[in-house]
Structure formats: structure tokens, C-alpha cells
Amino acid sequence: MFADLFPTGRGRPSVPADVMATVITLQALHGLSDSETVDAVTFDLRWKAACGLAITAGGFHATTLTYWRRRLARSDRPNRIFDAVRLVVAESGVLAGKTRRELDSNGAR
């Protein structure tokens, strides 16, 4: 899914692509900054489990997220992560028949 981002085989990132895809998805769902996201991956066991990381896994620098977003943005398929999530949601039917309710000015439903 991400081979085109690293065509030479050199300079591959130290954080695996599947982990970064999960982190980017969770970051978008939770609306977190890069530093808040790194803290969540580092200290929140739920995030570690979702990313397939060991409990003892360390974090990574927040600029890693910037690096990945830039590579994705310059690619032919910049929305590939969210397209994959959308496909899984559609195929699973988990949101079938559900609609998004409008928020009032205070953010309440």
C-alpha cells in the first residue's frame, strides 16, 4: 500500500507503514496535534493495541507524522489511508443506517 512512497528501497522510515497508517487514522478521529498523538501512542495502552505495538514499545518523534503526511500529500494517492478505512467501514456494515447528527453551536448533539 505504501511501496510507491519509498521507490528506491533506501531511506525507509523506522516506524512501519501499517503503524503510521493506524496512528494517522486515530489522530484524525481524535483531532489531536502531532505531539498529543505521539503521547497517546507512547502512553495509552489502547493506542498501542490498536497499532499492534508491544506495551514496552517506545514512541517516535512528532516530526515523523509530518514526514509521512508530506510523502502522502506528494503521492498519486494522498488519501489512501482514509480510502482504506472508508472501504472497511462500508464492507463491514458497521455504520449501515446510521446518520451523523448536526451539532449545535455549543458542540452538543
C-alpha positions in Angstrom: 0.0 0.0 0.0 2.9 2.4 0.6 5.7 1.0 -1.6 5.4 3.9 -4.0 6.4 6.3 -1.2 9.8 4.7 -1.0 10.7 3.6 -4.6 14.5 3.3 -4.1 14.3 0.9 -1.1 16.6 3.2 0.8 15.6 5.7 3.4 12.7 3.7 4.6 11.3 5.0 7.9 11.9 3.4 11.2 8.2 3.3 12.0 6.4 0.7 9.9 3.8 1.9 7.4 0.9 0.0 8.9 1.6 1.5 12.3 1.8 5.0 10.8 -1.5 4.4 8.9 -3.2 3.5 12.2 -1.7 6.4 14.0 -2.7 8.9 11.3 -6.3 7.4 11.4 -6.5 7.6 15.1 -5.1 11.2 15.1 -7.8 12.3 12.7 -10.6 10.6 14.6 -9.5 12.2 17.9 -8.5 15.6 16.5 -5.1 15.5 18.2 -2.0 17.6 17.5 1.2 15.7 16.5 2.7 15.9 20.0 -0.6 14.8 21.6 -0.7 11.9 19.1 2.8 10.8 20.0 2.0 10.9 23.7 -1.1 8.8 23.0 0.9 6.2 21.1 3.6 6.2 23.8 1.5 6.1 26.9 -2.1 4.9 26.1 -2.4 1.1 26.0 -5.5 1.3 23.8 -3.5 3.1 21.1 -0.6 0.6 21.4 -3.1 -2.3 21.0 -4.8 -0.6 18.0 -1.3 -0.1 16.4 -0.2 -3.6 17.1 2.6 -2.4 19.3 4.1 -4.1 22.4 3.4 -2.5 25.8 7.1 -1.7 26.1 7.3 0.0 22.6 8.7 3.4 22.7 7.3 6.4 20.9 8.6 8.3 18.0 9.3 12.0 17.3 6.3 14.1 16.3 8.1 15.1 13.1 7.6 11.5 11.9 3.9 12.4 11.4 4.9 15.4 9.3 7.2 13.3 7.3 4.5 10.8 6.4 1.9 13.4 5.7 4.3 15.1 3.3 5.1 11.9 1.5 1.4 11.0 1.2 0.5 14.5 0.0 3.1 14.3 -2.8 1.9 10.9 -3.9 -0.6 9.9 -6.6 -3.0 8.7 -3.8 -2.7 11.1 -0.9 -6.0 9.9 0.7 -5.2 6.1 0.5 -5.3 5.6 4.3 -8.8 7.2 4.6 -10.0 5.4 1.4 -9.0 2.1 3.0 -10.8 2.9 6.3 -13.9 4.0 4.3 -13.8 0.7 2.4 -13.5 -1.4 5.6 -16.4 0.5 7.2 -18.6 0.1 4.1 -17.8 -3.6 3.8 -18.3 -4.3 7.5 -21.7 -2.5 7.5 -20.9 -1.2 11.0 -22.4 2.2 10.2 -25.2 1.0 8.0 -28.3 3.0 8.6 -26.5 5.5 10.9 -26.5 9.2 10.1 -24.4 12.0 11.5 -26.4 14.3 13.7 -25.8 18.0 13.4 -24.0 19.7 16.3 -25.4 22.9 17.9 -23.3 26.0 18.4 -22.0 24.5 21.7 -20.9 21.3 20.1 -23.7 19.3 21.8 -25.8 16.8 19.8 
